[in-house]
Amino acid sequence: MTSAFLEKAGGLLNRRFLVACWFPTFIAAVLALLPRVWVYGIGASWRWWAGWGPSQDYAGEGSVQTWLVVGSLLMVTLVAYILQAFTRLLVQFYEGYRLPRGLERWLVARVAQRWAQLRQDRREAAQRNDLGAYNHLQERLYYEYPDGAAWLLPTQLGNVLRSAERFSSWAYGMDAPFWWPRLWPLLPEKMQETINDALTSMLALLNFATLMVCVAIDSMVYLAACRVPNNGLWAVVALAAGLLIAAVSYQGAVAQARSHGQQIRAAVDLHRFEVLKTMRHALPKTPQEERALWAQLSQWLYNQDRGAVQALVYAHGKEEQSEGQAKNAAGASKAKSGGFWAFLKRFLCNN
């Protein structure tokens, strides 16, 4: 019945919604049932479930078991939709944007200490000419931290994502959060799929980590209230196990965020000029000209300063003229070729 439900829902629900929200919710719901089954016993739980089955006098699609399964799947879907609606807030929380002010400052201070220590270790590795240690430290600083202390965030996930956002600004003077919606439609479909896959995996793991915290607390409360031997110990074990799974899921989300950041950097490196071409701006000839151009465009479009682009000239006239000249040249060559063959045909026929 579950497979039939998923098969019907697959045509209605987006694949990324199923991966990022629905399946984490379904797995968490199954794990939440395990303490109940353990308390009552597998045999007793199975007999309870069988007791809801259709009797000999009535058997059909409307059995209690059917409605229980359908209702459970609908509840899972509802929770998954709620998770999807709060995706932005959830990601911002894990990035560290919505933490209490005092806690945020304390965590940023600790992150700044680790960041400074990594930079110091990198300098020492360079002085020792230890290329292995230097490359390892440089990789961590490049992918896991932004380019300055002022941009550090309280959490590991936040710094990984912030480092990807800051890359284009550091390298090219291009503000990625502002220009990304304009660059995204111009990316090749294959690159869009790769970026979306990494983002979907990250969201799935974050959702699962969030749900596992809820499952851990629920299981702890349930087992502490049950009259079973050593219920307090089992409650602590359930809480620890749930939090451990949540922590592992969070680390997996950080790894997927790093992969997502790599794809963002590659997209900016390879396709940023497509934005300028589409907006009919002349391509810069040097890195200095590029940084100045992105700054001008940001002043114009983001800060609404039209004076910043008074000296800019659109490049579409020259491009269209070049394309027209190329088409005319091709047409003329084809006409000449056709005229020669027509002349040769007339010459041979006349002789």
Phi, psi and omega in degrees: 000323178298316180296323178294320178297315181293324180295320178288321182288334182300327179282342182260329185257146178292144181299322181291328175296318179298317183287316188280329188237312190289309183295318174302321178293318180296315180295319178296322178295320178296317180294328178293335179281339185301316178299324178295315179296322181294320181294314183277339183095147182295317181298312180295322179294320179293320179295324176297317180293318180294331179294342177270000181287170181292140178279175180293331180281339182216126177215123180185188182291343183267020180294159182298322178303316180299313182292326176296316180294313181297316179297320179296318179293323176294322178294319176300317180296321178297314179297322179296320178294324177296318176300317180297320181295329182256023183300312182299315180295323181294315180296318178298324178296314180290336174284340178102013182281335188245030177271158173304145188303315181296315178296321180299314180297319180295317180292320178297321178297319178293319177297320179297324177295316179295319180298315179295322179294320177297320178295320177295316178298323178295318177297318179294321178296323178293321179293326178279353184061034178269092186293325180297310179295320180297315181295322178296315180292321179296322178297318179295315180294325183289316186266337190250352181220147175288181190273005178200157182296332182292343184258004182291144178244165186290336189243161179295316179298317180300319181289326176296314179291322179295323179297323177291321179293324184278347185301310184295326178291318179292318186278320189234355185077020184255119181283102187300313181303327180280319187271345184300317177299334178276331179280325186305312181295343183268354181285149174299151184299322181297318179292322177299318180296319180296316179296316181295323180296315179296320179294319179297317178297320178298314180295321179299317181289323176294317177298318180294321178298318179297314180294325180291329173297317178296318179296319180298316179293317179298316181294321179298313180296317182296313182291326178294331181273345182281149177268075177235155179301137178055042183297325178296318179296315180295328177295318178294320179297317180297318179296315181296319180296316179296318180292326177296316178297321178296319180294318178296319178297321178297318178295324174296322177295323177296318178297319177292326176296324177295317176297319177299319178295323177298318180292324178296316178300316180297320180297319179293316180301316190270332193232009182296328180290343177296329177295315181294320179296316182293326178276004176063043174252145179294140181286138179289153182261343181224159175301326179294318177296323180295314180299319179294323181292315179297323178295319178297314182294324178292319176300322182287306189275327183265314181269000176059040179254093181290339178294338182290342184240024180296330183272354182283145179234133178292148184255005186289334180296313180294320181295315180294324178294319178296317178297320179294321178295321179295318179295319179295320179295319178295319179294320179295318178298319179294321179295318178297317180297316179296321179295322179296313180294323176296320178296318180295321179296316179295323180294317181291323181291323181289336180260000000 
